[in-house]
Amino acid sequence: MTATTTLDVRHGRDLVEPPLFQRLAAFCAAEYGMELPLAEAVMDQGLAFLWTMGSTGKGDVMAPSRQVDPAWHTFMLHSQEYAQWCEKNFGRFLHHAPNSKIRGIALMLDVTDLIRRAGFAVDRKLWGVAAECNEPACCGDGPCC
């Protein structure tokens, strides 16, 4: 008999209650002109990003891709829920302080590695690190990834 090990992969969407996730995804879709399935994927990745950033304290070396950043904006616009979530999970507010980081492939690979190491599924297309991505035309900032 062979023993098998199943690794549980986490999903960002599971970090908030389902009704809140649905409200956030619907808002993201409407605000950013996305189809709902894409907005759900963006919110899922955004929540995984925020959790990883908040739980590791590596916000100074992390940045969301341009495709995932709307998730952070969406959650912050639901300020009461966002503030409560941050306080409950990290004991502090996760500020969104834009910086001069270039959202290049190297940074996105580092960020997705941190998210993966935190146990989350990573949708590589939303981070600009998909295998079919070709630099410099596509590094997470364009529609091809």
N, C-alpha and C positions, 0 to 999 in steps of 0.2 A: 504494500500500500504506500502510495506517495502522498506526502503532506503538501498542501498548497497554502500559500500565504496570500491573503488578499489585503492590499493596501487601500485604506479608505482615502479617497481623494475628496478634499473639501471644496465647497463652492461658495463664492462670495454671497450669493443670494440667500444662503442659509444663516447669514450673520444678522439678519433683521427678520422681523415677523413677516409672513407672506403678504398681509394686506399693505404693509409699508413698502415692501419690495414692489408690489404691483403699482402703487401710487407713484413711486419714484420712476419706474420704467415708463409709465404712461406720460408723466411729466417730461421726462427726457426725450421721448419720442416726439411729443408735441413741440417742445421748445427748440429742439435741434433738427427737426424735419426728418426723423428716422422712422423706418418701419418698426413696429413694436418688437418683433423678434431681435432685431439688431439692438434696440434700446435695452432690452433685457440682457443681452450678452454684454453690452457696455457697462450696465449697472453691476452685473455679476463680477466683471473684472475690476471695476472701480472699487467695489467693496472689498475684494481680496487684496487689492493694492493698499487701501486705507488700513485694513487690519494688519497687514505685514509691516507697513510703515509705523503704525502705532505700537505694535507689540515688540518690534525690534529696536525702535529708537533710531532707525537709520534714515529718517526723513531728509537729512542733509545730503545723502547720496542717492536719493530716489526722486524720480519724477514720473508722472503718468505720460503715456503716449498721447498724441493729439486726439486720437480716437477714443481713449479712455477718460481723458480729462473732463468731458461733459458729465460724467458720473459724479465726480467730486463736486462740480458746480451745482448739479441737481440736488445732491444731498445737502450741501451747505445752504441752499435756498429754502430747504425745509429745516430752518435753523433750530427750532425747538427739538425736533427729533434727532438732528445731527449732534447738537450739544449734549443731549442726554446719552446718546449712543457713545460718544467719545468719553464722557465722564464715567459711564458704567464700565466700559471696556479698558480704558487706559488711565483713568483718573485725571485726565487733562483734555483740553480742546486741541484738536489737530488743525492748526492754522494752514491756510493755503497761501503761502508766500511765494509768488512767482520769483524765479531767479534766472540767472543767465545760462543755465545748463542747456547744452545743445542736445536735442532729442535724437541723437544719432543711434545707429545700430548698436554700438558698444554699450551705451547707457541702457538701452532697452533690454539687451541681453543680460546685463547685471541685474536690472529690476526684475525681469521675469525669472531669473535664477533665484532671487530672494523669495519671490512669491511661491515658486515651486517648492523651495525648501521649507516654506511654512505649511506645505501640504495642500496647496490649492491647485486646481486645474488651471492651465494657462491657455487662453485662446490666442495662439501666436499671430493670427491675422490682425488682431486688434492692437498688437504691440509692434508691428512692423518687423517681426523676426521670422516670418513664414519662409519656408524654403524657396518659394518662388519669388521672393523679394530680391530686387536687384538694386544695389547702391550705385551711384548716389541718388538716382531718381526716386528711390523708394526706401525711406528709412523710418517709417512709422508716421510720416507726415503727409503722405499722399493717398490717393484712393486705390492704389494698386495692391495694397496689403490688407 
